């Protein structure tokens, strides 16, 4: 499987949204709102997996709709403006970028969403013929994004097994497994593309960077601090036993690791070799 990183614009976030100082949600929320410091522009990545059964898109990235001031009502808009700022040009959206790669969005078989936030799910309307795969838990807690047309073919996942260190999983296709990684949202999931020697871990917002995975730092914007911390530990356990290229949605270094097949620097990572996942 070959994996492409597709950058769909950038987002600036409050620094306390990226790294939490408090475990309790009300304190974290107030800390983010009071924070006056912002990150540098962070990438917003979608991922395209060339799979024998058909192209798989993992997250659809940001669109110009992400900074529509009329979305979500007055309160939601005010809160969003105090926590995140998007910069996306129309040509940076996932549809035009896939066409530039020689991939017709109408040929994509599956679109897997790690979560239903706008910068992960707003590009779904480009994929008329795809099954849009979302965890049922995420759908029940968030619901359909307001930019989705009625024809979207959603496929809700009820996890039916376990995989390595993850107690909840679902096999989507050969070598592609969905695993529950709650925390950022109750139904957040990640995607593992694997063979016998190596894995690529498409992590969504399980952490913002690989550095946070290594230190165990939980983001301030998560819905459930303890669930996020458990998910981080499960990812670390997986990467300890399996050489893993770790690819969160907003890590500037993720495409570099993907190109160079750089695995998480934990035990057994030296076995990665030249596994053809990237």
N, C-alpha and C positions, 0 to 999 in steps of 0.2 A: 504494500500500500504506500502510495506517495501522498504526502500531506502538504497543502499550500496554506500559508498564512496570508490572510487578506485584511489589510488595515482599512477600516471604515471610519476615517476621521479620528478625532482625539476628544478627550474629556479631561477637564481639570476638576479635582475633588478637594474638599476640605481635608487637611492632613489628619484630623481626628476621625474622619470617616474611614480613612485607610488603616489607621492603627488605633486600637482602643486603649483608653486608660482605665476604664471601669467595666466591671462585669455586668452590672444591672442595666437593663435597657433604658430606663428613664434618664439615668445619669449619662449614659453614652449619647443619647439623643441631644440632651442639653449641651453636652460638651462639644458636639459637632456644630450645633447652631451658634455657640459662642466663639468658636474658633475663627480667628481672622487670617489664618495662613492657608494658602492653597498649594497643591502640588504643581509641578510643571505639567504641561500637557501630556497625558498618558494615551497610548494607543488603544483603540477599540478593535479587537480582532474577531473576525470570523475565520472558520477553518474549513477547508475543502479536502475531503478524503477521496482519493481515486480508488474505488473499490470495484472488484470484478462484477459485483451484482448491480452496480450503478453508482454514480457520484453521491456522496453523503456530505451535507453541509452541517457543520456543528456551530450553532448560533449564527445569526444573520447580521449582527453588527448594528451600528448606529445609522440613522437616516436623518434627513433635515427635519423630520417630524419630532425628533428628540428634543428640540428646543422650541417647540410650538407652545407659546405662552398660554394658550387656551385649553390645554389638556388637563384633565384631572380635577378641575374646579379650582377656586381661588386659593384655598389653604394648601392643597397639594402643590400648586404652582409656586406659591411663596416659599414653601419648604425646599422644593427642588432648586429654586434659584439661589438658595443659601447653602446648598451642598454640592452642586455639580453644574458645570458649564460645558456644553458640547460645541465642537467646531467640525462640521461635516459639509462638504460640498456635494452637489448632486452626483458628480462623476465618481465620488468616493464610495457611494453606496454599493452594496454587495452585487446587485444585478449587473451594472456596467463593468465592475471589476471581474466578475466571472466571465463575461463575454470577452474581455481583454485577454483572459487566460485561454480562450478557445472553448469555454464551457457554456453551453446554452442552459440558462436556468430552468427551462422546460424539461431538460433531460435529467435533472436531479431527482433521485428516487426518494431519499429521506432528508428531511431537515430535523435535526435533533436540537432541542433548546435546553440549555442547562438551567435556565430560569426564564421568567416571563417579563423581565424588566425591558424597557424600551431599547436599550443599547444591545440587547441580545435577541429581541423578538420582532422589532419593527420592520425588518427586511423580509418578513415572511411573504408578503404579497407578490414578490418576484417569482415565487415558486408555485405556479399553478398546478403542476402535476405531481407534486411531492406529498408524501405523508408527513405531517408535522408532528413529531414525537415529543410529548411532554409528559412528565410524571403526573399521575392522577392527583397526587398530593399537592403539587404546585398549581394545577388547574383549579382544584377545589378552593385553594386559599387565595388565588389571585384572579383567575378568570381571564377571558379573552381580552387582549390588547385592543384599544379602541380604533386602531388603524387597520385591523384585519377585516377583509371583506367576508361576506357570508359563505363564499365557496371554499374557504380554507378547510382542508381535510385533516382534522386533528386526529391523532392516535394517542390515547391516554395509556400510560404504562403502569401496570400493577406489577411490582417486582415479584419474580417467581423463583428466585434462587439466591445463592450467595456466590461470591467470587473472591478468592484469596482473602484479604483482610476485611472485605466489605460484606456485611450480613445481608444486604439487599442488592440484587442485581437482576439484569435482564439481557439476554443475548439478542442483539439486533440483527447481526449478520455474522458470517464467519470472520473471526478475529476482531469483532467489534462488540464491546460489552458496555452497557449502561450501568452505573453504580450510583446508589443514593449517597449524596454528600450534603446533607442538610446543614443549615446554619445561616448562610446568607439569606435564604428563604426556607420555609419548611419543606418545600419540595425540590430544592436544588439537587441537580444530578450532574455527574461528570461522565466523560466518555473515554474508554480505554481501547486503543487500537494496538493489538499485540500479535506477536508470533512467538516461537519457542525461545527466542533469545532476548527480546527487547520489547518495550512498550512505549507508546506515546500517550500521555495522560492529558486530555483536554479538560482543563479544570474549571472553566467558567470563572466564578467568583469565590471558589473555595478559599483561595488566598489571592491577593493582588500580585504577588511576586514569588519567585522561588525562595528568595531570602526569608520571607515570612513563613514559608513551609519549613525551612531549616530551623528557624528560631521558635516556631510555634506561635507566632504573634497572630492574634485574632483581630479582624477589622472592626472598626467602630460602628460601621453601618449594618452589621449583621442583625438578623431578626432574633437569633438565639445563640448567645455566647457559648454556652456549654456544648450545644450540638455542633457548632463550628469547630470548637476545640477537639471534639471527638473525631470529626471528619478529618481534620489535619493529622491526627495521630494515625488514623487508618491509612491515609495516603502515605505517610512516612513509613508505616509498616510495609505497605506494598512496595514502595521504592527501595526499601532495605533488602527485600527478597528478590526483586525483579529490576534489572537495569531499566530506568525510566527517564524519558525525556519529558520534562514537566512544562506544560503550556497553559498558563492562566490567560484570561482574556485581556488583561491590561498591563502585562509585563513587557517593558520595552526590549528586554533581552531574549524573549521567547523565540522569535524567528532565528536569531543567531544560534541558539541552542539546537533548534530544529535542523538548521543547515549543517551544523557540525556534529550532530548526534551526541550532544553533551548530556549525559545523564545526571540525575540528582546525586550529589557526592555523599552517598551513604554506602553501607556495606554491600559488596557484590557488584557495584556499579561497573567494575572493570570488565565484566562479562559482556558488555554491550556490543563490542566488536563492531562489525560493519552491517549490523542487522538492517535490512532494507525497508525501514518504516518511514523514512523521511525523504 
